[in-house]
Amino acid sequence: MLSRFAAVTEGIHISLSAEPLFELGPLTVTNAILYGIVCAIFMAYVLIRASKKINVKPIKSYGVSIIEMIIEYIIGVLSGAFGSREKAARFTPVFGFFFLFIIFTNLLGIIPLVGPGFSVGETPLFRPFTADLNGTIAMSVIAIVVVQYLSIKEQGGKKHIQHYFSDKPANPINFFIGILEVFGEFTRIISLSLRLFLNTAVGEILIAVFTSMILVNGRTPIAVIPILLFEVLVAYIQAYVFTVLAGTYLGMAISHSNDSHHDDTVRDPMSPGTLPGESEYSKPSALPGASLHSTVHHSPATLTNQVVGHDG
């Protein structure tokens, strides 16, 4: 069966670009777009079905337990980027989508139905979505736009601008650094998309080469098993890296909001009653018979004069 799927009648089929299947109005539907839609529908079906079992039927199955473990793992991964499990859990539905979609599309792309094994004419019906540069660029643009939106929603537009231009944008140096920071957002799109595309595309090429290395027409699928196992590892690594980087970008953007909130809530540690863990009973005014409450707000020089006069 694997030999039949892996057979290629006219040598190795390698294409770095997605191939068109049909026209839908002004839109050209490629095999990568079709595969991405199929994966998205399948992933949505699995997750919706699992969520219903969790909410309606508390009896857990193996599938539901696996999904819960994946969600907990994503929360743990994002906790390092946000420095808080609460924030990580709040943003998990957004960044968890990227993780699951990338790993779904990469893992399902290993099955024999994806690629030249199942073709319409000479064009493969399905092509891994992340092996199309247009697909990875679209995902990267969506990720960066979502990061900008969540940052503005979390801390407001003013704090978001200060993330790039600090609190004094009129300063020429700060303005120049801010321009570089804004330009850095575009370089993030390029780095995210190229990293994901090249790793997946190279994996597809390796699979095509190894399936046809020993005998002609790609009739030795056993030779590709080590590459398939390696692609499973690559699928996880790429999903992990993309999710962590996107979460880190948001964590860096909203870090200024956390710093300003910390500055507003922390008072002078030298003043009474502000030390961490200090209770009302530790204040001098709360002690029975204490008379120091009238002098705790005096300056150190006044306290010294009072102590000297008392000793004299």
Secondary structure, DSSP 8 states (H G I E B T S, - for coil): -HHHHH--TTS----SS--EEEEETTEEEEHHHHHHHHHHHHHHHHHHHHHHHHHT-----HHHHHHHHHHHHHHHHHHHHHS-HHHHHHHHHHHHHHHHHHHHHHHHTTSTTSSTTSEETTEES---GGGSHHHHHHHHHHHHHHHHHHHHHHH-HHHHHHHHHTT-TTSHHHHHHHHHHHHHHHHHHHHHHHHHHHHHHHHHHHHHHHHTSSSGGG--GGGGHHHHHHHHHHHHHHHHHHHHHHHHHHHHHSHHHHHHHHHHH---TTSTT-STT--GGGSGGGSTT--GGGTTTS-HHHHHHHHHHHH-
